[in-house]
Amino acid sequence: MQTIDPRQLPSSFTITQARAADLGEHPRLLDGLLYAGAMVLFSEPGLGKSMLAQSVEEHLAFGRPFGPWVPERAHRCLVLDFEGDMRLASERSLTNTPWGLLPSDHGRPVPADIEYETEWPGDGFFGRLGALEQRLEFAARQGQPYGYIRIDTLRMFLGAKQHGVNAYEWDAACLQRINRLALQYNCVIVLVHHTNKAGEVSGSTGVAGSAVVVAQLKRNPDNDDECLLLSHKVRVDAPFRYAVVMDDRGRWQFTEDITPTQAQLDGLKREIADLLTRRGPRTMADIRDALPDRKPQAIKTALRRLRDDYTVVYRHGMWRFTQDRIDEHPNCIVCGTSMEVYEPGQRLHPTCQPDAEQQATAAKWLGLPGAVPAPAAPVLEEEVPREHLEHEDQDDIDGQVPDEETEHPEVQRWPAIRELQAGIAKSRMKPLPRVLKAERESKPWSLVTEKLDGHFRSRSWEGELPDGTEYVTLLDRNGSYMSACSSVPVAPNKLTHTGPLDVLQRKNRAGIVQILNFEWTRTDVPHPLGRSVENVAPGEPVWITTSHLEFLDQWAAKGIMPVVKVVDSFTGIRNTSLFEPYYKWSKMVRESTSGDARVEAKRAMSRALRSLHPKRARSPFYRPDWHKAILAQAAIRHWIKAYQAVEQGAALLSIGAVDEVAFAVPPGEDPTLWVPPGYRLGAGYGEVKHKELLVEGEKVMSPVTAEQWLARGRRRASHGER
C-alpha cells in the first residue's frame, strides 16, 4: 500500500490508486477545531470572534486553558491585525490572561510567542501573500516554524479584485492560494471575516468553497452571553457544533451547562429544547403542563418547526430529539452525564480521566516546577486528616454517609441519602455538593445560615374567625418537601457575588438575594415571605432565596405587585432539575408503600434532605443554600394554594411553616368532607389530609369546633409528611 503525505496529495490519480493508498490523517492543531489549511471564521461585527481567536492563540503559544484541549507543545503564532493596534492587543490579552499568569510576566522565557503585525508589506493580494510566504519560509529555515496565523480581516488582506475578474473566481483563486500556502508549511491560517445582511458569509461562494474549514460564531437572539460555534464545512473531518458562553470578564468559554442545540434556539423553541434536555422525551400533554404560559397552538407550531429542522421527532407518542442531536452530546461512560464530543471516538469527559502524560508534557514546555495538576471532577469530600479535626468534629468525617444510612434498619431498606447522592451526581452541571469547611464561615455561606432560617410560618398573623362559624378544618399537605424537589431553582456550583440585579439579569440566576421589603396591606392572608419579614419594615433589606424571588417577579409581571429591588446577591447559573431524580424516586416509593412502611420511608426521605445542611451528624453534603431553597419552594407553594382559596371566598385562619393550614368551614357544609377550593383530600403528593389539634393538652382530630379552635394550645407539628 502506497503511503501519501496528506498535505501533498497528488493532482492526477485513478480511483483504484485512491482506494488503495494510505492517505493518513489530515494534520491538525486542535482536534475538532483547527486543521492544517485555511479556516474562515465569520460572524456579525462586534460579536467577539477576534477575542475568541486570541484565546486560541494564547492556548497554543502559552498553554492557557481553552475548552477541553490539552496542548502537546508550544506553537509559534503570527497575527496580521489590520484593524487593531498594540493597545487593543494588550487589553485583550490582559482580559484573557490576567497579569502574573504567564512565565514572561515574571521575566522567565517562553518557548513560543504571539507576534503581531498591524502593517504588512505588499501591493495587492499577491504582494501581501508573497510577503507572508517569505516570512513562513524564513521561520522554517531557522527551525522555528509558525503553527498558526490569523489574518484579521480577510477582506483587507485580499484587497480589491482585479478589473474584469468575476467575484467568485477572484475569491476562489485567492483562498486556494492561501490554503496551499498553509498546507505547504503545515500550519493553520485563520481568516477572520464578517457576515452579510442575511447572516451568511460575506462575499461570493468562492470564499467558503475553497477553505478546509468554514466556521461561524452565531449569537443566541434571546441571550447575548450565549453563542453557537458551528462548522458549515469541514473537508477533512466530522463537522462540529459547540456551545460557548461569555464569562464575567468578557471571554468566550466552552461550556457543557447548555447543549449546542440549546445555544442555537430562542423563544418557545428554546423552552421546548430546555425541557427535553432536562427531562427527556415528553408527550404533548407533558409539554403543555410544563409551559402553562404558552398557548397550545404556539407549542404545536414550534414543535413543527423543530421537526422540520430535524431537531426533534415524534415517535411512540412522544416528542424527542433526533438521533443526530443526541449524538452531539452523548453520556460520559464514567460519570454518566451529558458531554460534548471534541474529538472522534470520545467516550468520556476529559476531566473524568485526565491524561497524565499530556499534563507532564504541558508542564515541561511551560517551564513550570513539578507537574500540572490534572483537572478533576467536582470534589465530593474535603481531605482533612482525622488528627487535625477538632474534638467535637471527630464524628463529622467529610464525604461519608451517616452511620444511620448503613446501620439503621429502616434506612437500609430506604437508602434515601444514597438516592439523593446518585441523583445529584447524574447532573450534567457537575454540581458541588459539599462546601469546604474553611469556606463555611465566610460569605455567602454564613449569610445562608445566619440570615435564612428556612421557615416561613407567620407567627404574628392570625385570621379572623367569621361570625356563625361552627367548625374549623385543619389540613396537612402531603409530601411538601418532596414535591418542591421536582423543580426547585438552585445553583449547582458555587455561589459568586453578583451584587444588584435587575429583572433581566436575575432571570437565569439562582442563590440568595437581598431585597428591599415591600408593603403588604391585606389582612385576610399573611405576607408571602412570612416570618422572614415580620420584624422588617417596608423598604428595609432582607435576605431571601430565589425560590421566593421568582414568585415575586412572576406576580410583578402580572401587575399584582410592584417589582422588588435586588440590592445584593450571591448567585450561580440557575438549574431546576438537580433534585428531579430524587423527587421521582420518592414519589415512586410513596405510591408503592402504605402503613408503617410508608412512615419509615418518609422519615428516611426527610433525613436525606436535612443532610444537605448538617448540624452535627456526618453527611456527604454541605449546601445550606440548596436546603433553604427547597424549604422556600415548599413554603411558597403552600402559601399560593392558601391565597388562591382565599381569593375564591375561603376564610383562612392560620398557615403553618410548610404543610399546615386552617380554614373556617362555611355554615351548612359537611365539616368532614369540605375542603377549600383548590384542595383535595387524598394520600398523594399535593393532596391533603385532616390533622390533629392540641386542645388543653389533648389531641383532637380535625375538624374541630370553633370553641376548640379558640381554646387551642401550643402544638407540636407532626413530622409524618415532612
N, C-alpha and C positions, 0 to 999 in steps of 0.2 A: 504494500500500500504506500503510495506516494504521500509524503508529508509536505504541506504547503504552509508558508507563513501567512496567517490570516490578515496581516497588514498589507501584503503584496500579492493579492490574488491575481492570477493570470487573466488577461483580457480576451484570450482566444482559447477555447476548450470545447470538448464534446460532453454531452450529458453522461456518457459512460465514464469518462475521466472524473467528472464531478462527483458521481455517486461513489466511486472507489477511493477518492482522495481523502486523506486525513487533514481536514481543514483546521483542526484545533479550535480553541475557544478565543473569541474576539477579546483583545486586551481591554482592561478596564481599570479605573482607579477606585471607584466605589460601586460594588456590585448592586445592580438595581437602580443606579442613578447616573453615574459618569462612565462613559465608554470612549475609547480612543476614536478620535474623529471630531467632526463638527457637531455641536449641540446648540440648537436655537432655544433660548429661554425667553418667553414673552409673557407679558401681562399688561393690564392697563397702567397708564402712568401713575407714579406715586404709590404703588402697592407695596413696594419693598423688595423687588427682585434683586436689586444690587446689594441690599443688606443680606439677603439670603445667600447670594453668591459669595459675599465676603466671609460669611460664616463657614462656607465650604472651604475657602482658601486658608483660613486660619486653622481649620481641621487638618488640611493636607500638609501645611507647612509647619505648624506648631503642635499638632496633635490635640487641639482643643476639642471638647465634646461636640459631637454633631450626630443627632439621631442615634441609631444603634451601631453605627460603624466604628470599627477599631482600626487605626492606621497601622499599616505594616512597616512603613518607613516614611521619612520626610520627603516631600515633593517640592521642588523649586517652582514658584508661581510668578507669572507675569500678568500685569493688568494694564491694558491700554484704555484709560479712562478719559474719554473726550468731553465728558460733561461734568467732571469733578475737579478737585484740586487737593492739595496737601491737607488743608484744614478739614475738608469733608471726610477724607480717608482716615484722618486721626480720630475724628468724632465717632465714626462708625466702628473703628477698631476698639476704642475705649468702651463703647456701648456693648460690643460683643464680648470683649475680654477686659475686665477692669484692670487698672494698673496694679502690677505686682504679681500677676499670674503667669507671665512669660519669663523664661530664663533671661532674655535680653533686658528686662526691666531691672535686673539685679547685676547687670554687667557681664553675664555669662554668655558665651557664644551660642548660636542656634545652628542646627545642622542645615537648615534651609530658611529662606526668607521670601517675602512677597514684594516684588519690585513693581513700582508704579511709574507709568509714563503718561503724562497729561498732554504732551505734544509728541507727534510722531512724524518722522520724515517721509517724504514721498509725495509725488503729484499724482492724484487719482488713485484708483484702486490698485492698479498693477504696481505703481511705485511703492505704496504702503505695504502691499503683500511681499514685494521684493525685500523691503527693509526688515520685515518680520522673519522672512526666511534666513536672511543673513544673521539675525540675532539668534535664531534657533541653531543654525549651523555652528556659530562661534561657541555657544554654550555646550554643544555636543562635543566639539573638539577639545574643550577644556575639561571634559569629564564631569561636567555639572549640568546635565540637560534639564530643560524645563519639562515638567509633567503636566502643567496646567496653564492655560492662557485664557484670560477673559477680555473680550472686546466689547466695550460699552460706549456707544451703541453700534449695532450692526450697520444701520443706515449711514452713519457718519464715516464708518470705515469704507463702505462701498463707494460712497460719493454718488454723483450724478451719473446716470447711464450715458453711454456714448450715443452721439446723434445717429438716428436712423436704426438703432438696435431695438428689437422687441423687448418689452419689460420682462416677460417670462424668460426669454433667452439670456438676458443680462443677469438676472438674479440667479438662475440655474448655473450659468457659467462661473460666476463669482463664488457661489457656495461650493461647487465641485472642486475648484482650485483650493479653497480653504480646507476642505475635507481631505484632499490628497496630501496637503502640507502637514496636517495633523497626523495622518497615518504614517507619513514618511518619517516623522520624528517621534512617533509613539507617544503622543500627548493628546490631551483634551482641549479643544478650543471652544469655549462657551461664548456664544454670540447673543448679547442682550438685545431684545427687540421689543416693540410695542404692538398693541392691538389696534385694529381699525374700529370704525364706529359700530360694526356688527359684532365686536368682541372676538374676532378671529385674527390670525396672524396678519400683520400689515404687509402690504405689497402683493406681488403675484404669487401664484402657487409654486413658482420656482424656488422660493425661499425655503419652504418646508419640504419640497420634494428631493432636495439634494443633500440633506443633512442626515447623520446617523441617528440622532435623537432630536425630536421636537417636543418640548415640554411647556406647559402653561401653569402659571400661578393664578388661580381663579378665586376671587373673593366670594364669600357667602353673603348674599344680599341682605340677610337679616342680622348678621353679626360681623362687624369689621375686624374682629380679632380671630376669625376663623377663615382658613383658606384651604383649597384643594390643590395639591401639586400633582398634576397628571400628565402622562405622556400621550401625545397624539400619534406618535410614531416612534418605535424602537426597532431599527433594522436588524439588530444582532442579538436580541434577547426578548424576553416577555415584556409586555407593557407594564407600567407601574402607575399606582394612584396612592398618594399619601395625604393624610390629614395633618395640617400644621396649624398651630395656634400662636398668637403673639403674647409674649410674657410681659411683665410689668416694666421691662427695660426696652420694649420695642423690638424684640428679636423674635424671628420666626423659629418655633421649636416643633420638632416632630412629636406627635402625641398618639397615645392609644386610648385616651379618655373618650374620644369620639372616633367613629369609623370614617373612611373616605366617603362612604355613601351619605352619612350624616352631614359631613362638611360640604357636600355638593348641593344639598337640598335646602329649601327655605319654605317658610309659611306652613301650610297644613301638611304638605308632603314631608317636611322635616319632622313635624309632630308624629306622623304615622311611622316614619323611619325610626324615631326615638323609641316609640312603643314596641315595634317589632324587634329592635335591637335589645331592649331590656327584657322583654317577656316572651320572645319567640313568636311562632305562628299564632294568629288570632282570628277568630270569627268576626264577621261584620258586626254582630251584636257586641262583642268584646270591645271592638274599636269605638263604637258609638258610646259605650258606657265609659270608656277611658277618656273620651273627648266630648264631654257633655256640652261644652260651649260651641261646638261646631255643628252646623246643620247637616243632616243625613245626606242631602243631595251634594253638598260640597265634599263630603268624605268620599262618596261614590266617584265624583269627578276626579279627585286627587288620586284615588286608587287606580282609576282607569289610565290616567297619565303615567303613573309609576309603572303600570303594566306595559304600556306602550313603549316606555324607555327601557324595558327589560330589567327593571329594578325589583319588582315583586311579581308573584304569580299566584293565581288562585288554584289551590289543589286540595282535594279531600275536604272541601267545605271550609278551608281556612286560607287566609292571606299570609304569605311568607315571602322571604327574599328568594330571588333566583339563585341557582347553584353558583353562578359566576360571582354574585355578590358575596355569597357565603365563603367562597374560596379565597376572596380577597383578605378576609380576616378569620382564618380557622382557629381552632383552640390549640393552645400550647400543650404538648404531650406531658409536660412536667407539672405545671400548675393548673392546667385545665381551663384557663381564662382565654378570652379572645385576644388575638395578636395580629399585628401587621406583618406581612411577608416582605422582607427586604432583600432576600436572595433566593434563587431557585432551590427547592427542596427543603427550605427552612421548616422545621417542625416544632421549635420551641423558642421562647423569648431569649434574646441574647443575655439577659440578666439571670436567667434560670440556671444556666450552666456556662459561666464565663470561661473563655479560653485562656489558660494560664500562660501559654507560650506567646500569644499575641500581647498580653499585658506586659510580659517581660521585655518583648521587643520594643514596645512603645516606651517603656521606662529607659531602655538603653539608649535609644537615639534622641530622647528628650533630655538626656543628661541628668536625670533625677536620681538621687540616692535611694537605693532599695527598690522594691517592686511597687508598681502602681496598684493600689487596692482594686480588686475586681469588683465591678458593680454587683450588687446583691439585691435579692427580693426584699420587700419590706420587713423590717426587723420585728419579730414577734416577742422577743424577750430581751431583757437587759442583762448583759453579762456582769454580774457582781459577785465576787467571791463571798461564800457564806460567812467567813470570819470577819468580813468588813461590814456586815449588816449590823444595825443597832439591835439591842436585845429584844425590843418589842417587835421587830420586823423579822425575827428568825423564822416565823411560820409563813412569811409572805415572800416565798421564793418566786421571782418573776417568771412568767411564762408557763407556770404549772397549773393544771386543772385542780380545783379544790378537792380535798380529801373526800368530801361527800359525793363527788362525782364517781369515785372509784369504790367507795365503801358503803354508802347509804343504799339500802336495798331498792327504794323506790326510784332513786336516780340512776341506779344501774339499769332499771327497767325503762326509764325515760331519760336518756342522756341528752338533756336539753342544751347544756353548755357545749358539748361536742357538736351538736347540730348547729348551734349558733356560730361556733368557730368555723365549721365547714361552709356554712352559707356565706360568711364574710370572706373566706378565702377564695370563693368562686368569683368574686367581683373582679371585673377587668380593670377596675380603677386602682388596683394594687393598694388597698387601704392600709393605714397604720393603726392597728387595733390596740397598741399599748404605748402610751407616752412614757418616756424615760423618767425615772424618779428625780433626776437632777433638774428636770424642767417643770415639775408639777407645782412648785411653789411660786412660779412666775406667771405672768400673763401669757396667754389668755386663760390658762387652766385654773389659776387662782380666782379669776372672775367667775368662772362657771361654778366653782364650789362655794364661793362666798356670796355672790350676788343672785344666784338662781337656786332656790331651794327645791324646785321641781314640783311643787304642789300649788294648786290654784283654787283651793276652797276659799270662798268668800266668808270669812268668819263674822264680819260685822254686818253682813246683809241677811235679811230675813223677810220673806214675802208676807203680805198681809192676808190673814185668813178671811175669805169672803163671808159676809153675813149669810146665815142659813146653812153653812157647810156642816154636814154630819160626819163625813168620813174623809180621811186623808190616806192616799196611797203612797207607799214608799217603794221605789223601784231600784233595782240593781242591774246595771248594764253588763252583759256577758262579754268577756274577752276584750276589755277596753285596750289594755296594753298590747295584746297580740294583734288586734285589728289595726292599731296605729302603726305597727311594723310594716304593714303592706305598702305604704307609700310615704313614710316619714322623710322629710328633706334633711340630709346631713352632708357634711363634708368628709369624705372617706380619708383624706390625708390631713396633714397638719393645718391648723388654723393660722392664718397670717394676718397682720394688722392691715386692714383696708380702709380705716378711717371713715369719714362721712360717705354715705352712698345715696344717690338719687334713685328714683324708681327703676330706671333702666339698668343702672349699674348693679342693683341688688337682685335683679331678676334671675340670674343664674348663679347666685351665691348662697351658701348655707353656713350656719355657725351661730354666733351670738352677736346681737346688735344692741346699741344703746339708743333709745328713742326718747323723745320728749312726750311725756304722758299727755293724753288728751282728755277733755272733759266728757263725762258720761252723765247724762241728766235723767235717764229713765229710772223709774222706781219699781217697775214690775219685773225686772230682770237685772242681775248684777253686772258689774263691769266685766267685759270679756277677758281681761287679764287677771281677774280675781284678786287674791291677796298680794300678788306681786306689786300692786299699786295702791294698796289700802292706806299706806302712810305716805304716799307720794302725791303732791298737789299737781294739778294740771300745769303743764309747761315745764315741770322738773324732769330730769333724766332718770331713766330706769332701764336696766338690762333685761332683755327677753331673748328667746330663741327665734330663729327664722321660721319655725313652725307657726308661731303666733303672727310674725310679721307678714307672712304670705297671706294669711287670712285677712289681716287688716288692709293689705294692699288690694285684695280682691273686693272688699267692701268699699274701699275708696274708689275703685274703678267703676262700681255700680252707683256711686253718688250717695251711698248711705252715710258715709262719714268722711271727714277730711283726710287728706294724705298725711300720714305720720312722717315726721322728720327723723332720719337716722343721723345722729351726730358722731357716732364712733362705731367701730365694728371690728371683729376678728372673724374672718370667713375663709372658706375654700370653695372649690368648684362643687356645685350642687349635684346631689345624686339622691334619687328616691327609691332605688331598688336594692340598696345594700342589705336590708333585712327581709326582703321579699322571700328568699328561700326558707328562712326561719319561720316566717308567717305561714307559709304553705304547709310546712311540716307540723306546726302547732295546730293548724286547722284540721289537718288530716287526723291527728291524734285525738283531738276533741270529738270529732264526728264518729270515731270508731270506738270510743270508750263510754262508760257510764258508771255511776255509783262511785265506790271507793277508788277504782282505777282512774276515773276522771279527776278526782280530787288530788290524787298523788301526782298525776301528770301536770295539773295546773300549778301545783307547788313547785315542781321542777322547772317549769317554764318561767315562772316569776323569779326564781332564784337566778336563772340564767340572765335575765335582763338586769337584775340588780348587780350582777357580776361585772357589768360594764363600768360601774363606779364602785369598786370595792372599798370598804372601810378598813376592816381588819383581816378578813378572810383572804386566802390565796385566790388568785384569779389570773386567767390568761389575758385579761383586758385591763386597760385603764383609759377609758374615753368618757369622762363625765358629760361631755357635750352631747354625745350620742344618747346617753341615758336621759338627760334633761329634754332633748328633742322628742324622744318617744313619749315621755310624760306630758309634754306640752301638746303634742299632736293628739293624744288621747283626751286631754282636758278640753281642747278647743272643739273637737268633735262632739264631746259631751255637752258643752255649752251651746253649740249651734243647734243641736237637737232640742234642747230645752227652749231656746229662743224661738225656734220655729213653732213649737207647740203653743207658746205664749201668743205669738202672732195670730194663731188660729183660735184664740179665746180661752186657753187653759190658764189656770191660776197657779203659778209657780210659788212654792213656799220655801224651798231650800234646794241648794245644789251643792253636792259634795265635790271632793277633790277630783275624782276620775269617773266613778261609776254610780254614785248615789244621787238620787233626785227625789223630791217630794212634791206632789201636786194635790190640790183640793179636788175631791170627787164632786162633780156637778150634782145638784139635787135631782133625784129621780133615776140616776144611773146605778147599775149593779156594781157595788164597790169591789167585788171580787173579780169582775171581768173588765171593768173600764180601765183604759189606759189613755193617756193624752194623744192627740193627733200626731202621727209620725212614729209612735212607739208600737211595738208588737211583743206580746208575751210569747216566750219560747226559750229554748236552750241553745240556740245558735249564736254565732258571733253577731253582735249588734242588737240582738234581741234582749228583752228584759224579763226579770222575774221579781216577785214580791220579796221584800226584805224585812228583817226584824227591827223593832224599835225598842230601845231601852226605856222603860217607864217605871220610875221609882224602884230601880234595882231589878226589875223583871223584864224579860224579853217577850215582846208581843209581836206576832206576825202581822204584817200588813195584809189588808187595810186595817187602820186603827181609827178609833173615833176621834172627833175633834177635841174632846176633853183629854184623851190620852196624848194627843199630839201636843197640846199646850202644857201637859204635865211631864213631857219627856225630859230625860236626864242626859248626862254625858254618856255617849255610847261608843263602844269600840267597833270600828269598821271591820267587817268580815273580809278576810283575805282570800276567800274561796275563788273569786272571779278575777283577782288581780293578776 
